[in-house]
Amino acid sequence: MFNWRNAIGLTVIFGFVAVLYAGLWQFVNPTPTAIDWTGFVLLASLGIAMGFGFIVLLKSSREL
């Protein structure tokens, strides 16, 4: 049976890590004027891609 909670949970985990990374960057970075948006965008994109891929895998395995 297809379970949306697993796919949404995977996406939320990566999204949370991306927000945590962007939030903690101000405390870790010695020059607070430079914010690393590349890491935030990469982690957020990875979360979206992993969630979408997980949805596709779950939907296709249901049809087998």
MITOR-40953 format. One line per field, with one value per residue (C-alpha): x, y, z; residue in three letters. Coordinates in pm, whole numbers, plus 50000, padded with zeros to 5 digits. Layout:
N
px c(X; ...)
py c(Y; ...)
pz c(Z; ...)
resn c(Ala; ...)
# end
This chain:
64
px c(50000; 50127; 50218; 50258; 50397; 50726; 50786; 50679; 50891; 51198; 51142; 51083; 51404; 51617; 51421; 51482; 51853; 51865; 51696; 51920; 52227; 52124; 52039; 52358; 52574; 52554; 52698; 52972; 53086; 53361; 53241; 52867; 52817; 52881; 52599; 52642; 52316; 52461; 52451; 52096; 51973; 52158; 52007; 51657; 51681; 51809; 51511; 51265; 51439; 51456; 51089; 50987; 51205; 51065; 50709; 50791; 50949; 50656; 50397; 50577; 50632; 50260; 50179; 50403)
py c(50000; 50345; 50555; 50930; 50983; 50814; 51034; 51351; 51261; 51215; 51555; 51723; 51580; 51729; 52054; 52076; 52011; 52286; 52539; 52433; 52471; 52821; 52921; 52792; 52940; 53282; 53141; 52930; 53171; 53412; 53675; 53718; 53927; 53625; 53371; 53040; 53013; 52742; 52482; 52578; 52554; 52224; 52065; 52193; 52068; 51733; 51704; 51779; 51535; 51259; 51301; 51295; 50991; 50810; 50882; 50743; 50430; 50366; 50422; 50195; 49916; 49919; 49836; 49526)
pz c(50000; 49907; 50207; 50150; 50500; 50413; 50109; 50287; 50588; 50372; 50211; 50547; 50691; 50413; 50429; 50804; 50756; 50489; 50720; 51008; 50787; 50678; 51035; 51192; 50919; 51083; 51408; 51247; 50974; 51081; 50830; 50893; 50579; 50356; 50371; 50194; 50000; 49777; 50054; 50147; 49788; 49737; 50048; 49971; 49611; 49735; 49968; 49689; 49453; 49715; 49801; 49436; 49366; 49668; 49551; 49206; 49355; 49587; 49314; 49066; 49319; 49395; 49035; 49031)
resn c(Met; Phe; Asn; Trp; Arg; Asn; Ala; Ile; Gly; Leu; Thr; Val; Ile; Phe; Gly; Phe; Val; Ala; Val; Leu; Tyr; Ala; Gly; Leu; Trp; Gln; Phe; Val; Asn; Pro; Thr; Pro; Thr; Ala; Ile; Asp; Trp; Thr; Gly; Phe; Val; Leu; Leu; Ala; Ser; Leu; Gly; Ile; Ala; Met; Gly; Phe; Gly; Phe; Ile; Val; Leu; Leu; Lys; Ser; Ser; Arg; Glu; Leu)
# end
